Amino acid sequence: MRTLVRITLLSLLLVIGASCKKRHAIVWIGYNETRCADKWEFNNNREKLKQNVVAYCKSKGIAIYEIEIFIIGNADACFDCECKTGRQFKCKIENKDLEDAKTEGFFEL
């Protein structure tokens, strides 16, 4: 009788474990903002700018789970589109999306 109970419990645990959704590893990526060479629409409102980054990445198949904007230094002393603003986006994504994010100009943190 005890063996039957143990086998039943073990089988139940295996079924529950197999039915759980497999989780992907999470990584943080960064992107140094430019004056006007970014692929998403600029917005002076930080929340709308974050939404624009998330929407752009989503259109490329990259799901962003968390996004923040940080000041990491001074802006470049130039006015070309590729010049850096001194701000950096930090985003949390699944590891499976890392290579796609890198092709969009992001880097792993």
C-alpha positions in Angstrom: 0.0 0.0 0.0 2.8 2.4 0.9 4.5 1.7 -2.4 1.3 2.5 -4.3 1.0 5.8 -2.5 4.6 6.7 -3.2 4.3 5.9 -6.9 1.1 7.9 -7.1 2.7 10.9 -5.4 5.8 10.6 -7.6 3.7 10.4 -10.7 1.7 13.5 -9.6 4.9 15.5 -9.0 6.2 14.5 -12.4 2.9 15.6 -14.1 2.9 18.9 -12.3 6.6 19.5 -13.0 6.1 18.8 -16.7 3.1 21.1 -17.0 5.0 24.1 -15.7 6.0 26.6 -18.3 9.7 26.6 -19.0 11.3 29.9 -18.1 14.0 31.6 -20.2 17.0 33.2 -18.7 16.7 37.0 -18.3 19.5 39.4 -19.3 20.0 43.1 -19.1 20.9 45.1 -22.2 21.9 48.6 -22.8 21.6 51.2 -25.5 23.4 54.6 -25.6 21.0 57.2 -26.9 22.0 59.4 -29.8 20.9 62.9 -30.8 18.8 61.7 -33.8 20.1 58.3 -35.1 17.9 56.1 -32.9 15.5 53.7 -34.7 12.4 54.7 -32.6 10.6 58.1 -32.4 12.1 60.5 -29.9 9.8 62.1 -27.3 10.7 64.6 -24.5 8.3 62.7 -22.2 10.4 59.9 -20.7 7.5 57.5 -20.3 6.4 58.0 -23.9 10.0 57.6 -25.0 10.1 54.3 -23.1 6.9 53.2 -24.8 8.4 54.0 -28.2 11.5 51.9 -27.5 9.3 49.0 -26.2 7.0 49.3 -29.3 10.0 49.3 -31.7 11.6 46.3 -30.1 8.3 44.5 -30.1 8.0 45.1 -33.8 11.4 43.3 -34.2 10.3 40.4 -32.0 12.1 41.5 -28.9 10.0 41.5 -25.7 11.1 44.1 -23.1 10.0 43.3 -19.5 11.5 46.3 -17.8 13.1 49.5 -19.1 14.8 52.5 -17.4 16.6 55.5 -18.7 19.8 56.6 -16.9 22.2 59.5 -17.3 25.6 57.9 -17.6 27.7 60.9 -18.6 27.9 64.1 -20.5 26.6 64.5 -24.0 29.1 64.4 -26.8 30.4 67.8 -27.8 29.0 67.5 -31.3 25.6 67.9 -33.0 25.7 65.1 -35.6 22.9 62.5 -35.4 25.3 59.8 -34.2 26.5 61.9 -31.2 25.6 60.5 -27.8 23.3 62.3 -25.4 24.8 60.9 -22.2 21.6 58.8 -21.6 21.4 55.0 -21.6 18.4 52.7 -21.9 18.7 49.6 -19.7 16.2 46.9 -20.6 15.4 43.4 -19.3 14.8 40.8 -22.0 14.9 37.1 -22.4 18.3 35.6 -23.3 16.8 34.1 -26.5 16.3 37.7 -27.8 19.8 38.9 -27.1 21.3 38.4 -30.6 18.3 40.2 -32.2 18.7 43.0 -29.7 22.4 43.3 -30.6 21.6 43.7 -34.3 19.4 46.6 -33.3 22.3 48.4 -31.6 21.9 47.1 -28.0 24.7 45.5 -26.0 24.7 43.1 -23.1 25.3 44.6 -19.6 
